[in-house]
Amino acid sequence: MALVVQKYGGSSVGDAAKIQRVADRIARRVRGGDQVVAVVSAMGDTTDELIDLARQISTRPSAREMDVLLHTGEIVSSTLMTMALHEQGIAAISLTGAQAGIHTDAVYGRARISGIDTERMRRELDAGRVIIVAGFQGLSEDFDVTTLGRGGSDTTAVALAAALKSDRCEIYTDVAGIFSADPRVCPAARPLRDIGYDEMLELATTGARVMHARAVEVGALYDVEILVASTFDETAPGTIIHRETTMEQANKVRGIAHQSQVAKVTVRAVPDRPGIAAHLFEPLAAAHISVDTIVQNASVEGLTDLTFTVASDDMAQAVDVVRKALPELGAEDVVTDGDLGTVSVVGTGMASAPGYAATMFRALFDGGINIELISTSDIRITCLVRKAQVADAVRVLHEAFALDRE
């Protein structure tokens, strides 16, 4: 008998028929002798609909109240899934994140899991019940409901697999695994058999939305093997995310990720003196604004321009924070460009093999795509480009690195 932790996304539980289909899959595993803990997302577009409803009521809703509102979507899914299992004669119980023992910090909308008390879940499993957990949520030290941010149900599932010491976490979604690029943007993209944690983390961080980056981090930290597969095509093998990947291959590039909602913020005429970067980025961190690429120009007459990128949704807040810091910084002004995106090539071993950067830059040039900024890591090269050219950039790079072939 194996303990299996699964996660079903919003598209997998989008209506009553889909919920019943997932219940059939869970029931088969139970009848085959497995214990199952299943994490579910909110049905379909429920989260977006709740956000729209809140905005009809308030132009600036409280972050705490938004978490209380948004966590209800997953509760609806979990209770309906439990009912569907009861109809099949399967003993099951639904648990909220709090009831499942998931403890978080108090950063509303972007909470992080601080620990999981598995006592209640162990008791339910020992009683022979399937556990259906409402994803995306937990409870702070002050007993306030918190949510984990977009894609947080992935993190819930992998964290539960780690806490319960399950060997594998199965993530079921509407695609057949991790692809070499987003198949909606690049029809030539192909599914990968497997991928390493580090590569998957870079892809998730730079825009591959199949997996939540924090879920990959938890998987790597606790060595939880993650299967990403299709809810609707049970014949597709899916992709395994694990520590060791299949030995390859002359081509080090494993995948291409993109983001279409990126903003550039430039602080003009910043005095070039020690401590300036800390005075700028500390208040951004305190406001929970995640900064990506950072570029500082060469100093001219003791002044420099400092540029960084953030998600488009964070641009207005980032500008507010920077403007408040301008007097302390002694900087001249802040300017923005919110019409940008990024394209990234990811693969272990690129740094030690020549030619990958050159191939990327040549392909973008030949495609008529201008590069605004460049950032790199040991296994990633990212270029900032105009938002309207992101899709073209993905396609030309996929072809340049021959990712349509094994």
C-alpha positions in Angstrom: 0.0 0.0 0.0 1.4 3.4 -1.1 0.6 6.9 0.2 -0.1 9.1 -2.8 -0.4 12.9 -2.8 -2.2 14.3 -5.8 -3.2 17.8 -7.0 -5.9 18.7 -9.4 -5.9 22.2 -10.9 -8.9 24.4 -11.6 -9.4 23.2 -15.2 -9.5 19.6 -13.9 -12.4 20.4 -11.5 -14.1 23.0 -13.6 -17.6 21.6 -13.4 -19.6 18.8 -11.9 -18.8 16.3 -14.7 -15.0 17.0 -14.4 -15.2 16.6 -10.6 -16.9 13.2 -11.0 -14.2 12.2 -13.5 -11.5 13.0 -11.0 -13.4 11.2 -8.3 -13.4 8.1 -10.6 -9.6 8.3 -10.9 -9.1 8.7 -7.2 -11.5 5.8 -6.5 -9.5 3.5 -8.8 -6.4 4.3 -6.8 -8.1 3.6 -3.6 -9.5 0.3 -4.8 -6.1 -0.6 -6.0 -4.9 -0.4 -2.4 -3.4 3.1 -2.2 -4.0 5.8 0.4 -4.8 9.1 -1.3 -4.5 12.7 -0.2 -5.8 15.0 -3.0 -5.3 18.8 -3.1 -7.8 20.7 -5.3 -7.9 24.2 -6.7 -10.9 26.4 -7.1 -13.3 25.4 -10.0 -12.4 26.9 -13.3 -12.3 30.7 -13.2 -13.7 31.0 -9.6 -10.8 32.9 -8.2 -10.9 35.5 -11.0 -14.6 35.8 -10.5 -14.2 36.4 -6.8 -11.5 39.1 -7.5 -13.8 40.8 -10.0 -16.7 40.7 -7.4 -14.5 42.3 -4.7 -13.4 45.1 -7.1 -17.1 45.9 -7.7 -17.4 46.4 -4.0 -14.1 48.1 -3.1 -11.4 49.9 -5.2 -8.8 48.9 -2.6 -10.0 45.8 -0.7 -8.1 44.8 2.4 -5.5 42.1 1.8 -6.7 40.2 4.8 -10.4 40.2 3.6 -9.3 39.2 0.1 -7.6 36.1 1.5 -10.8 35.2 3.5 -12.8 35.7 0.3 -10.5 33.8 -2.1 -9.9 30.8 0.1 -13.6 29.8 -0.2 -13.2 28.8 -3.9 -11.0 25.8 -2.9 -13.4 24.8 -0.1 -16.2 24.5 -2.6 -14.1 22.2 -4.8 -13.0 20.0 -1.9 -16.5 19.5 -0.5 -17.9 18.7 -3.9 -15.1 16.2 -4.6 -15.7 14.5 -1.3 -19.4 14.2 -2.1 -18.6 12.7 -5.4 -16.4 10.1 -3.7 -19.2 9.3 -1.2 -21.4 8.6 -4.1 -19.0 5.9 -5.2 -18.9 4.3 -1.8 -15.4 5.7 -1.0 -14.8 6.9 2.6 -13.5 10.5 2.3 -13.3 13.8 4.2 -12.7 17.4 3.1 -10.2 19.5 5.0 -9.5 23.2 4.8 -5.9 24.2 4.8 -6.2 25.1 8.5 -7.9 21.7 9.3 -5.0 20.0 7.4 -2.6 21.6 9.8 -0.9 24.0 7.3 0.7 26.9 9.2 1.9 30.0 7.4 3.3 33.5 8.0 0.9 36.5 7.8 1.8 37.9 4.4 -1.7 38.0 3.0 -1.9 37.0 -0.7 1.7 35.7 -0.7 2.0 33.6 2.5 4.7 31.0 2.9 4.2 27.7 4.6 6.1 27.7 8.0 5.1 24.2 9.0 2.5 21.4 8.8 1.0 19.5 11.7 0.1 16.1 10.2 -1.7 14.6 13.2 -5.2 15.2 11.9 -4.3 13.8 8.4 -2.6 10.7 9.9 -5.7 10.1 12.0 -8.0 10.3 8.9 -5.7 8.1 6.8 -5.5 5.5 9.6 -9.3 5.5 9.6 -9.3 4.5 5.9 -10.5 7.8 4.5 -9.4 9.7 1.4 -8.4 13.3 2.3 -9.4 16.1 0.0 -7.5 19.2 1.0 -8.5 22.7 -0.1 -5.3 24.1 -1.7 -3.7 27.5 -1.8 -4.4 28.3 1.8 -3.2 28.0 5.5 -3.5 29.6 8.9 -1.3 32.3 10.4 -0.2 32.4 14.1 -3.0 34.8 14.7 -5.5 32.2 13.3 -6.1 34.3 10.2 -6.8 32.6 6.9 -3.9 33.2 4.4 -3.5 32.3 0.8 -0.2 31.3 -0.9 -0.5 33.3 -4.2 -1.3 32.2 -7.7 -0.4 28.5 -8.2 -0.3 28.0 -4.5 -2.1 24.6 -4.7 1.0 23.1 -6.2 2.9 24.3 -3.2 0.3 22.8 -0.9 0.5 19.4 -2.6 4.3 19.2 -2.6 4.5 20.4 1.0 2.0 17.8 2.1 3.9 15.1 0.2 7.1 16.1 2.1 5.4 16.3 5.5 3.6 12.9 5.0 6.8 11.4 3.6 5.2 10.4 0.3 7.8 9.4 -2.3 5.9 11.1 -5.1 3.6 14.0 -5.6 1.4 13.9 -8.7 0.3 17.2 -10.3 -2.6 16.8 -12.7 -3.5 19.6 -15.1 -4.8 20.3 -18.5 -1.5 19.7 -20.3 0.4 16.5 -20.8 3.5 17.5 -18.8 6.3 20.0 -19.0 7.0 21.1 -22.6 10.1 22.5 -24.2 8.1 25.8 -24.6 4.5 26.8 -24.1 2.6 24.8 -26.8 0.0 27.6 -27.0 2.7 29.9 -28.2 5.0 27.5 -30.0 3.1 24.6 -31.7 6.4 22.7 -32.3 7.0 22.4 -28.5 7.4 18.8 -27.3 6.8 17.2 -23.9 9.9 16.3 -21.8 10.3 12.9 -20.2 12.0 14.4 -17.2 13.7 17.5 -15.9 15.9 18.4 -13.0 14.8 20.5 -10.0 17.2 23.4 -10.9 16.1 23.6 -14.5 12.4 23.4 -13.6 12.8 26.1 -11.0 14.4 28.4 -13.6 11.6 27.7 -16.1 8.9 28.3 -13.4 10.6 31.5 -12.2 10.9 32.9 -15.7 7.3 32.2 -16.8 6.5 28.5 -17.3 3.1 28.4 -15.6 2.7 24.6 -15.5 4.4 24.5 -12.1 4.6 27.0 -9.2 8.2 27.9 -8.5 7.8 27.6 -4.7 6.4 24.0 -5.2 9.6 23.1 -7.1 11.7 24.6 -4.3 10.0 22.5 -1.7 10.4 19.4 -3.9 14.1 20.0 -4.2 14.6 20.7 -0.5 12.8 17.5 0.6 13.7 15.4 -2.5 10.0 14.8 -3.4 9.7 13.5 -6.9 7.0 15.3 -8.8 5.0 13.9 -11.7 3.2 16.5 -13.9 0.6 14.8 -16.1 -2.7 15.3 -17.8 -6.0 14.9 -16.0 -7.8 14.2 -19.3 -5.3 12.0 -21.2 -4.3 9.1 -19.0 -2.2 7.5 -21.8 0.3 10.4 -21.8 3.2 9.6 -19.5 3.8 13.1 -18.2 7.1 14.6 -17.0 9.0 13.7 -13.9 10.8 16.4 -12.0 13.5 15.0 -9.8 17.1 15.3 -8.8 18.7 13.3 -11.6 17.7 13.8 -15.2 18.2 11.5 -18.2 21.8 11.7 -19.4 21.9 13.7 -22.5 22.9 15.2 -25.0 24.8 17.6 -27.2 22.1 20.3 -26.8 22.2 21.6 -23.2 19.0 23.7 -23.7 16.0 21.9 -22.1 13.3 24.5 -22.5 12.2 28.1 -23.2 10.1 30.1 -20.9 8.5 33.5 -21.4 6.6 36.3 -19.5 4.4 38.9 -21.1 3.7 41.1 -18.1 7.0 42.7 -17.2 7.8 46.3 -16.3 11.1 48.2 -16.3 11.7 50.8 -13.6 14.7 53.2 -14.0 15.9 55.5 -11.2 17.7 58.4 -12.9 20.8 60.2 -11.8 21.5 58.2 -8.6 24.7 59.3 -6.7 27.3 56.5 -7.1 28.1 55.9 -3.4 28.1 52.9 -1.0 24.7 51.9 0.4 22.5 53.4 -2.4 21.3 49.9 -3.6 20.4 48.9 0.0 18.4 52.2 0.5 16.5 51.4 -2.7 15.8 47.7 -2.5 15.2 47.3 1.2 11.9 49.3 1.1 10.9 47.3 -2.0 11.5 44.0 -0.1 9.5 45.4 2.9 6.6 46.0 0.5 6.9 42.3 -0.7 7.8 43.4 -4.3 9.8 40.8 -6.1 12.6 42.3 -8.2 14.1 40.4 -11.1 16.8 41.8 -13.4 19.0 44.7 -12.0 21.3 46.7 -14.1 23.4 49.7 -13.1 25.0 51.9 -15.7 28.6 53.0 -15.5 29.0 56.1 -13.4 29.4 59.5 -15.1 30.5 62.4 -13.0 29.4 60.5 -9.9 25.9 59.7 -11.1 24.4 56.6 -12.5 21.1 55.1 -13.7 19.8 52.0 -11.9 17.3 49.9 -13.7 15.3 46.9 -12.4 12.3 44.8 -13.6 9.2 43.8 -11.7 5.9 42.2 -12.7 3.6 44.6 -14.4 1.0 44.3 -11.6 3.7 45.5 -9.2 4.8 48.5 -11.2 2.6 51.1 -9.6 3.4 50.0 -6.1 7.1 49.8 -6.9 7.1 53.4 -8.3 5.3 54.6 -5.1 8.0 53.0 -3.0 10.8 54.4 -5.1 9.4 58.0 -5.1 9.2 58.0 -1.3 12.9 56.9 -1.3 14.1 59.5 -3.8 15.0 62.3 -1.3 17.1 59.8 0.7 18.7 58.5 -2.4 19.4 61.9 -3.8 18.2 60.7 -7.2 16.7 62.8 -9.9 13.6 60.9 -11.0 12.0 57.5 -11.7 10.8 56.5 -15.2 8.9 53.3 -16.2 8.2 51.1 -19.2 5.3 48.7 -18.7 5.1 47.3 -22.2 7.8 44.6 -21.9 8.2 40.8 -21.6 11.0 38.3 -21.2 12.2 35.2 -23.0 14.6 32.7 -21.3 16.5 29.7 -22.5 17.2 27.2 -19.7 19.6 24.2 -19.5 22.2 22.8 -17.1 25.7 23.0 -18.6 25.2 26.0 -20.8 27.7 28.1 -18.8 30.5 25.5 -19.4 29.7 25.1 -23.2 30.4 27.9 -25.7 28.0 29.3 -28.2 24.6 29.3 -26.5 24.5 33.0 -25.8 25.7 33.7 -29.3 23.1 31.4 -30.8 20.4 33.1 -28.8 21.4 36.7 -29.7 21.8 35.8 -33.4 18.4 34.2 -33.6 16.7 37.2 -32.0 18.6 39.5 -34.3 17.6 37.5 -37.4 14.0 37.6 -36.1 14.0 41.4 -35.9 13.7 41.3 -32.1 15.6 44.0 -30.2 17.0 43.1 -26.7 16.4 45.7 -24.0 18.3 44.0 -21.2 20.1 40.7 -20.6 20.5 38.7 -17.4 22.1 35.3 -16.8 22.6 32.5 -14.2 24.6 29.3 -14.5 21.7 27.6 -16.3 19.7 30.5 -17.8 19.9 33.4 -20.2 17.1 35.9 -20.2 16.4 38.7 -22.6 14.0 41.6 -22.0 12.1 42.4 -25.2 9.0 44.3 -26.3 5.8 42.6 -25.1 4.5 42.4 -28.7 7.5 40.4 -29.8 7.6 37.8 -27.0 5.7 35.1 -28.9 7.9 35.5 -31.9 11.0 35.3 -29.7 9.9 32.0 -28.2 9.3 30.5 -31.7 12.6 31.6 -33.2 14.6 30.4 -30.2 12.8 27.1 -30.2 13.8 26.6 -33.8 17.3 27.9 -33.3 18.0 25.4 -30.6 16.2 22.5 -32.4 14.0 21.8 -29.4 11.4 20.1 -31.6 13.7 17.1 -31.7 14.7 14.7 -28.9 
